[in-house]
Amino acid sequence: MNRTNLIIFILGFTCIVACKSKEENKASEPTTDVEALLKNRYAMLAAYKAIANAFPRSYNHKTKTIHKVPSKDWTSGFFPGNLWQIYEITGDETFMEKAKVWTALVEKEKRNGGTHDMGFKIYCSFGNGLKHTDSVHYKQVIIESAKTLSTRYDEKIGSIRSWDFNSDTWQFPVIIDNMMNLELLFEATKLSGDSLYHDIAFKHAETTMKNHFRPDNSTWHVLDYDTISGQVRARVTHQGIHDDSAWARGQAWAINGFVMVYRYTKDERFLNRAKATANYFINHKHLPEDGIPYWDFDAPNIPNESRDVSAAVIVASGLVELYQYTHDDAYINYSRQVVNSLKSEQYILPADLDIPFILDHSFGDWSHKMEMDEPIVYGDYYFLQTILRLKNLETQNP
């Protein structure tokens, strides 16, 4: 899509939202030239020099430094994924060539069995690349990565182990974030014909659906399982404000993850799980009018708490897909509202700020007081994914 079409597409969302009633239109009007800002932000990503072990993860406004991480970091796949998605939006092959270089720097992680985040690292990079290259090599990397991830599956528990740290407290921790890594497994079965990967992903989703959710349809962050009995030992948090709080990004991983699982399985239980948690999220009494949530719905100082753009766009992306299965306008309206809200100088980074990010005000890890209210790479990733999914939806239903 050329730049003229891009601005028409993006500004179209403003028109859609503006035509709604005052009650429905909760997002503030943008005050900047959106197309020009995105053009400059995209250029910042393309100009960032590809160096091994220097994947841009976040930016600290106070110290004016970019937080760079090695490929083993769970976020390493998002930056190449961003470049692939910008290529898809703009059609500019500069972004494809940059994406290829960055994607290659993630490849060594395909044999890293010490992490559950194989999907975030490999599928966000190589998976996006495969859409545009049909590379046999990319297919092989995805399959080998799925094989590696499968080694973390415990048949008795019915889940893939998340973290290996904190072993003095946890026996077998499983985090809600892990739902997002199942896409790699589902795709590996499609590419290889080996049903093992699909079966593991399906069982992990079933176990998560059974144990991870509260009666109000919110989700705990971390479940710890007994390695002998396979039963739940504890339900806690690692990044939320407390064990029983609704950490916003955790709810987002659950919504997006279960919509994705339904895509591959067509099992109505997973669709219903996604709908229930989506309804909890978009109707929550503490969700601000612009649709951008506080970092935890139970944070003590609301409304004086940081927002989490990343949680908003993860949900928005998932709800575009959920709308396609349900035709419930509440879902697509939320996705459009989020995009409209983010088209403002409050959230899009200034055109002259020379850093490889697009959006401000994502929230990372409260437990370590890290990346709280900063530009974070996965916020950009799911923002771009939301834009692409909305564009594709408009193409299908002109």
C-alpha positions, -999 to +999 in steps of 0.1 A: +000+000+000+015+034-010+017+063+014-013+081-001-035+050+005-020+047+040-031+081+051-066+075+036-068+042+054-057+056+088-078+088+086-107+066+077-108+054+113-112+090+125-142+094+102-158+061+114-154+070+151-165+106+146-198+094+131-207+076+163-226+091+192-208+110+219-213+080+242-197+056+217-169+079+207-147+078+238-114+086+220-100+121+217-095+136+183-059+135+169-041+168+169-012+159+146-004+151+110-006+113+115+007+102+081+037+124+084+044+112+120+042+076+110+064+082+079+091+096+102+087+069+128+090+042+102+121+058+088+137+057+123+132+019+124+147+014+090+177+035+098+186+016+130+218-003+123+215-041+125+240-054+151+240-088+167+229-087+204+216-051+201+179-056+195+160-024+205+136-033+233+127+000+250+137+037+255+142+055+288+131+091+285+150+101+317+184+087+307+178+091+270+190+056+263+178+027+242+176-005+261+193-031+237+191-068+243+206-100+228+187-125+207+180-147+237+158-120+252+121-127+248+115-095+228+141-100+201+117-111+174+095-080+176+118-055+159+123-076+128+086-083+129+079-046+130+100-041+098+082-070+081+048-054+090+059-019+079+069-035+046+034-050+043+018-016+050+040+005+028+052-018+000+086-002+004+112-029-001+137-011+020+118-024+050+119-060+036+156-059+032+161-045+067+138-072+081+157-100+064+190-088+081+174-085+115+156-118+112+188-137+104+202-124+137+175-142+156+180-176+140+204-191+166+175-191+191+159-220+172+178-244+195+175-225+227+155-249+249+159-227+280+129-205+272+092-208+264+093-176+244+101-193+211+070-180+195+077-144+203+112-147+191+109-169+160+073-166+148+072-128+151+103-126+129+105-157+107+068-162+107+062-127+093+090-132+069+075-164+056+044-145+045+064-125+021+093-147+010+080-183+009+115-192+021+122-229+026+148-219+051+124-199+071+100-229+072+128-251+085+137-226+112+100-225+123+098-263+125+131-267+143+120-240+168+087-258+174+107-290+181+128-272+206+098-256+223+081-290+225+109-302+249+094-280+276+060-298+275+050-320+305+024-346+296+013-351+332+006-314+337-006-308+302+014-276+298+046-261+284+068-249+312+074-211+312+103-199+333+132-218+348+142-192+374+128-189+410+131-227+413+132-224+451+096-212+450+080-226+418+081-262+406+065-258+372+054-222+365+031-215+336+023-178+327-007-166+307+017-150+282+026-185+271-006-187+251+010-165+225+037-190+218+013-216+206+010-201+172+045-213+164+034-249+172+002-248+152+021-234+122+048-260+125+022-287+121+009-270+090+044-268+075+056-302+085+025-324+086+036-336+121+005-334+144+027-335+176+030-297+177-007-291+172-015-316+199+008-300+224-006-265+217-042-278+219-035-295+253-017-265+267-047-243+257-071-267+274-051-268+306-048-230+307-085-226+300-093-250+329-070-235+355-060-200+347-093-181+350-113-166+378-151-166+381-152-131+368-134-141+336-101-124+344-069-144+345-041-150+370-007-143+357+013-173+370+002-208+379+026-232+396+020-269+391+032-298+412+055-319+391+045-352+408+007-349+409+003-324+381-021-303+402-020-265+407+001-255+437-004-218+436-020-189+416+001-158+419+014-128+399+049-118+389+041-085+372+007-074+385+001-053+416-009-083+437-018-120+432-055-115+426-053-084+405-061-081+368-028-072+353-038-055+320-013-071+297-020-105+312-057-101+302-045-090+267-024-121+262-053-143+272-078-126+248-054-126+218-041-160+225-075-178+228-088-161+196-057-174+178-062-209+192-098-209+179-085-199+145-065-232+143-089-255+161-124-241+156-132-254+190-161-233+204-148-236+239-118-215+230-139-189+212-162-186+243-131-182+265-118-153+244-153-136+243-157-138+281-123-123+289-127-097+261-160-086+276-144-084+310-117-061+296-137-038+274-165-033+299-143-029+330-153+000+352-116+011+354-111+012+316-105+048+306-127+065+281-100+064+254-097+026+257-061+026+268-060+007+301-041+014+333-013-011+336-033-030+362-071-028+366-066-030+403-037-006+407-042+014+439-039+050+426-063+049+396-068+074+379-033+085+387-017+053+373+004+047+342-014+035+311-003+005+291-005+010+253+009-024+247-021-040+265-045-019+245-030-029+211-027-066+220-064-066+228-072-044+197-054-068+174-071-098+189-106-082+187-103-075+150-100-113+146-127-120+172-151-097+154-146-118+122-158-149+141-187-132+160-197-101+141-201-084+175-197-047+168-184-041+204-152-058+194-144-040+162-155-007+178-129-012+206-102-019+180-110+012+160-113+033+192-078+023+202-063+031+169-081+065+169-069+072+205-033+064+196-033+088+166-024+117+188+008+135+200+001+120+234+010+086+222+030+088+188+066+097+195+078+131+181+089+131+145+124+143+155+131+118+183+158+096+167+149+062+183+136+030+166+101+031+182+066+044+172+045+046+203+050+059+239+034+049+272+037+011+273+043-006+307+068-033+313+076-050+346+063-034+378+080-061+400+114-049+388+104-013+384+115-016+347+101-001+316+073+016+333+056+041+310+081+039+281+082+031+243+085-007+242+090-027+210+060-051+215+037-021+218+047-011+183+044-047+170+008-052+180-001-016+169+011-024+134-006-058+135-039-040+144-035-016+115-029-045+091-058-065+104-082-036+101-069-029+066-075-065+056-109-064+071-118-033+051-105-051+020-127-081+026-158-059+034-155-027+014 
